Amino acid sequence: MIVFGTHKFGWVDQVEGLGSVATMFIHVMYVPLIPTGSFFIFADDEDRGVTIPLNGKSVLIAYTRAAMFWTAFICTLAALVSSGLTCCCALPVWGIYFAMPFLLRPATQQRADELRAMLVSKMDHG
């Protein structure tokens, strides 16, 4: 069964208690292919968000994490076939893959202020 459609990837710029930026992608098997737009997604409801300009950081993180996942997956399969010889590749890549959200998701104070101002502006105009 092939899974395709749209999904949010590239979660970045988390503003504590308010939400995060994510980009909607057309995907096949949860591999992000084509970005269709970025959104500020509210923390209290992942289905509720405000359209923002396409966020390059979010797009880059989505593609990078997808590439890291598949690299780690292939290295893991190779480690199984080679009696663990490629484990030296798989383990660090898995570690970075799982650490990325914690390291890259929080917004800087300047970015948090920009996002708050953008949200206030959008709420005032529509």
N, C-alpha and C positions, 0 to 999 in steps of 0.2 A: 504494500500500500504506500503510495507516495502522498506525503503531506505537503500542501502548498497553500498560500494565501498571504495574509499580512500579519505582522507581529511587531511588537515594540522591542528594539534592541538598543544597545549603546547607552545604557543608563549612566548619566554623568551629572555634574553640577547639582548635587543634592543640597537643598537648603533645609536645615534642621526644622522639623515641625511643619514645613510647608509643602515640599515635594521635590521632584527631580526632573531633569530633561531626559527625554528618550526620543528616538527616531523610529518612525514606522517604516518598515521595509516590506517589499514583496519578497517572499522567501520560498525556497523549496527544501523540504526536510529540515527546516529551521536554520538554514544557511542564508544569511541576509544577502540579497542580490541587488535590489534597486531601492534606494531611499525614496520615500514618497512625501515625507514631511516630518518636521520635528515638533515636539509638543512639550509644554511644561505640564507634567502629570502631578496632580495633587496627592499628597501623602495619604489622605483619608479615603481616597477612592481611585484606584488605578484606571478606571474607565472614564474618569473625568479629567479633562485637561484643556489647555489653552494653546492654540496654534502659535508657534514662534517661527522666526526664520530658520531655514535648514542649518543645523548645528554641525559644523565640521568635526569638532571633537567627538561628538556622539557617533557620527558616521565612521570616523577612524577607529574608535574603540570597538564598534560593532564588527567591522571587518577584521580587526586585529584579534579580537577574542575568538571569532569563528576560525581564523587561520590557526590560532594556537590550539584550539580544541582539536581540530582535525590532525594537526601535527602531533600532538600528544597521543591521540587515539592510534594513529598509525605507528608511532614509536612504541606504544604499549603492545600492539599486535606483533610488531617485529621483535620485541623483547620476549614474547611468549614463544615465538618460532625459533629464536636464536639462543634459547636457554638463558635469557636475562642479560645478554651482552649489551643490548641497546637501552637498558634501564637507565644508564647514565644520561641519556637524552630525554626519556619520557618523564622521569621524576621532576627535574627542574621546570620543564615546560608545564606540567600539571600544576606545580606550585605557583608559578607566575600566573597561570590562567585563573586559579582560584583566588589569588591575592589581588588581582587587578581591580575588582570592584571596591575593595576596602581602601586601596591606595589612590584610585582615580575618581571615585564617585563624589566625595565632598567638594562643595564649591568653595572657592576662595572668598574672603569677605567682599572683595570688590565685585566678583561675579554674582554673589548672592544679592548685593545691593542693586546691580544691573537688572537681575531677574525680578526682584521686587518692584522696581520702577516700571519695568515692562508690563508686569501683571497689573499694576495700578492703572497704567495708561490704557491697557486693553479693557479693564473693567469699567473705566470712566467713559470709554467710547463705544461700548457695545457689550 
